[in-house]
Every structure is written in C-alpha cells, then in structure tokens.
Amino acid sequence: MASQAIHIPHGPERSRHLLQRTTAEWRASGDDLLLFAYGSLIWRPEFDFTQALPARVLGFHRVLRMRSRVNRGSPQEPGLVLALLSGGSCRGLVYRVPREAGEEVLPRLWAREMPNGVYEPRWLNCETGTGEACRLRALAFTLSRQSPNWTGPLHEPELLHIFRHASGRYGTTLDYLLRTVQGLREHGIRDRELERQAHLAARHGLCAPL
C-alpha cells in the first residue's frame, strides 16, 4: 500500500476522498487494521484493539506544528496539534484492530482526526522489533510542509500565546501537549522537544512542572 498526496483543497470533500481511498487500500491488503499512534491516540485511542506494540517509524518525526482550528483551537485563536513530518524517526505504538472491527473504527477515527482533510494519511513501515516479521505497515497521519496548516518554526512568545488562549472541541492545546508528554513517558518514550515545550509552559506559570 502506498498512498500519494492528492490536491483537492482542504475540506469535507477532501476528507471523504481520502477516507474512500484509504479504506480501499486497507481492504485490498486483506490484513487487520494497523494504526501508528504518536500523539493523542496513545492516551485516548477511543477504540478496542488486540495488540499495542512499541514501534519506531523511520523517515518521519513528531512535531507540534500543525494549526488546529477545530479540535484544539478555533478560527479566532488557532491551536496546535501533532503531526508526522518527513525526516528523522518517531517512536510510538502500533495498534492492531481486528479486520471485522476496522470497518467501524476507521470512519470514527476519520471523524476525529480528519474533519477538514488536513493530514496526509500514509501507510508507513513500522519496526516493532528485529527481523522481517517485526516490520509492519500501519496507517499514520502525516503533514506536508506545503500545507497551509504547517506553521514552520514557532518562537517562544508564539507558543506561550497559544498555550494561554487556544481551545477547541477537545480542549486546550496545552492540555493536549501535557497529556501527550505523560502518555509517551508511560510507554518509556521521551520526546525532548515536547518536553521542552512543557517546561516552557511550566516556567511561565501555565501548568505544574511535569
């Protein structure tokens, strides 16, 4: 399975198109639904799974640099959510969802992660150990640097403003960051950049130290 970027403008039409394409790719594989979790899916998956395997993806890294105007922000005060950006590597979890359950899980996941079709869903190679049997292809939500929702580097005053003001249908950007740092730690994963951002918020009195 090899998903390619499409050029329909962001919005519900693009989201529907990507869901149809991704569903067809998954069905053609004949496998269970495999999902790579690197952010909120680690601490709030909202679906049942039969396995949760520690995994590493090569070629993409986790960043808090995607604008969120629905889930963790608003049009007036955009927030931030995580995305996978090309380059480097990322540690997370691979969830295995039984094939029969995947038909119901995938549309629900889409409604949560892809309300405006901003992410680029891709099937990525995940290493869950050593040896060929430990290499899995899992669905992950990536971001292009060409996306209008890609922020580029953010200076500390910009981050602090977002941490103070951005809130959406699932809560604040700051809560999202703190829960992710804690969720990663519970699985033995330390993300230095996310922890730096959490320490920044704590130094300015926006949260308790982690």
C-alpha positions as CSV (number, residue, x, y, z in Angstrom):
1,M,0.0,0.0,0.0
2,A,1.4,3.4,-1.0
3,S,-0.8,6.4,-0.5
4,Q,0.1,9.5,-2.6
5,A,-0.8,13.1,-1.8
6,I,-3.9,14.5,-3.5
7,H,-4.6,18.1,-4.5
8,I,-8.3,18.6,-3.6
9,P,-8.5,21.7,-1.4
10,H,-8.8,21.1,2.3
11,G,-12.4,20.5,3.5
12,P,-15.0,17.8,3.8
13,E,-14.7,16.7,0.1
14,R,-11.0,16.0,0.5
15,S,-11.6,14.2,3.8
16,R,-14.3,11.9,2.1
17,H,-12.0,11.2,-0.8
18,L,-9.1,10.3,1.4
19,L,-11.3,8.0,3.6
20,Q,-12.6,6.2,0.5
21,R,-9.0,5.8,-0.9
22,T,-7.6,4.6,2.4
23,T,-10.4,2.2,3.1
24,A,-9.9,0.7,-0.4
25,E,-6.2,0.3,0.2
26,W,-6.7,-1.4,3.6
27,R,-9.4,-3.8,2.3
28,A,-7.1,-4.8,-0.6
29,S,-4.4,-5.7,1.9
30,G,-6.5,-8.4,3.5
31,D,-5.0,-7.6,6.9
32,D,-6.3,-6.3,10.2
33,L,-6.3,-2.5,10.5
34,L,-2.9,-1.4,11.8
35,L,-2.6,2.2,13.2
36,F,0.5,4.0,14.2
37,A,-0.1,6.2,17.3
38,Y,2.3,9.0,18.1
39,G,0.1,11.6,19.9
40,S,-3.4,11.6,21.4
41,L,-4.1,8.1,20.1
42,I,-1.6,6.9,22.7
43,W,-3.5,8.2,25.7
44,R,-7.0,8.4,24.2
45,P,-7.5,5.8,21.4
46,E,-11.3,5.5,21.8
47,F,-11.4,2.1,20.1
48,D,-10.7,-1.5,21.1
49,F,-7.6,-3.3,19.8
50,T,-6.0,-6.7,20.3
51,Q,-2.4,-5.5,20.3
52,A,-0.4,-2.4,21.2
53,L,3.2,-2.8,20.1
54,P,6.0,-0.4,20.8
55,A,7.2,0.8,17.4
56,R,9.5,3.1,15.5
57,V,8.9,4.8,12.2
58,L,11.9,5.8,10.1
59,G,11.7,8.8,7.8
60,F,9.2,10.9,9.8
61,H,9.3,12.7,13.2
62,R,6.7,14.1,15.6
63,V,6.2,17.9,15.7
64,L,3.6,20.2,17.4
65,R,3.4,22.4,14.4
66,M,0.1,21.9,12.7
67,R,-2.6,24.5,13.1
68,S,-5.9,23.3,14.7
69,R,-9.0,25.4,14.2
70,V,-11.4,22.7,15.4
71,N,-10.0,20.1,17.8
72,R,-7.6,22.2,19.9
73,G,-8.2,25.7,18.7
74,S,-10.7,28.0,17.0
75,P,-10.7,30.2,13.9
76,Q,-10.2,33.2,16.2
77,E,-7.4,31.5,18.3
78,P,-5.9,28.7,16.3
79,G,-4.2,26.0,18.4
80,L,-1.7,23.3,17.6
81,V,-1.8,19.5,17.2
82,L,0.9,17.0,16.4
83,A,1.7,15.7,13.0
84,L,4.4,13.5,11.4
85,L,6.8,15.5,9.3
86,S,9.3,14.0,6.9
87,G,12.8,13.4,8.2
88,G,14.2,11.6,11.2
89,S,12.3,9.0,13.2
90,C,9.5,8.6,15.6
91,R,8.7,6.2,18.4
92,G,5.1,5.3,19.2
93,L,2.7,2.4,19.2
94,V,1.1,0.2,16.6
95,Y,-2.4,-0.8,17.3
96,R,-3.9,-3.9,15.8
97,V,-7.7,-3.7,15.2
98,P,-9.4,-6.9,14.0
99,R,-10.5,-6.7,10.4
100,E,-14.2,-7.0,11.2
101,A,-14.0,-4.1,13.7
102,G,-11.9,-2.0,11.4
103,E,-14.9,-1.3,9.1
104,E,-16.5,0.6,12.0
105,V,-13.3,2.0,13.6
106,L,-11.8,3.7,10.5
107,P,-14.7,6.1,9.8
108,R,-14.9,7.1,13.5
109,L,-11.2,7.7,13.6
110,W,-11.6,9.8,10.4
111,A,-14.2,12.0,12.0
112,R,-11.8,12.7,14.9
113,E,-8.6,13.2,13.0
114,M,-9.6,14.4,9.6
115,P,-12.6,16.8,9.9
116,N,-11.1,19.1,7.3
117,G,-8.8,16.7,5.4
118,V,-5.6,18.4,6.5
119,Y,-3.4,15.4,7.2
120,E,-1.9,13.2,4.5
121,P,-2.7,9.6,5.6
122,R,0.1,7.2,4.7
123,W,0.9,3.6,5.2
124,L,4.3,3.7,6.9
125,N,6.9,1.0,7.7
126,C,7.0,0.4,11.4
127,E,9.7,-1.5,13.3
128,T,8.3,-3.4,16.3
129,G,11.5,-5.4,17.0
130,T,14.2,-7.1,14.9
131,G,13.6,-9.4,12.0
132,E,11.3,-9.3,9.0
133,A,8.3,-10.5,11.0
134,C,8.6,-7.3,13.2
135,R,8.2,-4.9,10.2
136,L,4.6,-3.8,9.8
137,R,2.7,-1.4,7.6
138,A,0.5,0.9,9.6
139,L,-1.7,3.9,8.8
140,A,-0.4,7.2,10.1
141,F,-1.4,10.8,9.7
142,T,1.4,12.9,8.2
143,L,1.7,16.6,7.2
144,S,3.3,18.2,4.2
145,R,5.4,21.3,4.6
146,Q,3.4,22.7,1.7
147,S,0.2,22.6,3.8
148,P,-1.3,25.9,4.8
149,N,-1.7,24.4,8.3
150,W,2.0,23.8,8.7
151,T,3.3,26.5,11.0
152,G,7.0,26.3,10.4
153,P,9.3,27.0,13.4
154,L,7.5,28.8,16.3
155,H,9.2,31.2,18.7
156,E,8.5,31.0,22.4
157,P,6.2,34.1,22.6
158,E,4.0,32.5,19.9
159,L,3.9,29.2,21.7
160,L,3.0,30.8,25.0
161,H,0.2,32.8,23.4
162,I,-1.2,29.6,22.0
163,F,-0.9,27.8,25.4
164,R,-2.7,30.6,27.1
165,H,-5.6,31.1,24.6
166,A,-6.2,28.2,22.2
167,S,-9.1,25.8,23.0
168,G,-11.3,23.7,20.7
169,R,-13.9,20.9,20.8
170,Y,-11.5,18.5,22.6
171,G,-9.9,21.1,25.0
172,T,-6.8,23.3,25.0
173,T,-3.6,22.9,23.1
174,L,-1.7,23.0,26.4
175,D,-3.7,20.1,27.9
176,Y,-3.1,18.2,24.6
177,L,0.7,18.7,25.0
178,L,0.9,17.8,28.6
179,R,-1.2,14.6,28.2
180,T,0.9,13.6,25.2
181,V,4.2,14.0,27.2
182,Q,2.8,12.0,30.1
183,G,1.3,9.3,27.8
184,L,4.7,8.9,26.0
185,R,6.5,8.7,29.3
186,E,4.2,5.9,30.4
187,H,5.4,3.9,27.4
188,G,9.1,4.7,28.1
189,I,9.2,7.4,25.3
190,R,10.9,10.7,26.0
191,D,10.4,13.4,23.3
192,R,12.9,16.1,24.0
193,E,11.1,18.9,22.0
194,L,7.7,18.2,23.5
195,E,9.2,18.1,27.0
196,R,11.0,21.4,26.3
197,Q,7.7,23.0,25.4
198,A,6.0,21.6,28.5
199,H,8.8,23.0,30.7
200,L,8.4,26.4,28.9
201,A,4.7,26.5,29.9
202,A,5.6,25.5,33.5
203,R,8.3,28.2,33.8
204,H,5.6,30.8,32.9
205,G,3.1,29.5,35.4
206,L,0.7,28.0,32.9
207,C,0.9,24.5,34.4
208,A,2.6,22.5,37.1
209,P,6.0,21.0,36.4
210,L,5.8,17.5,34.9
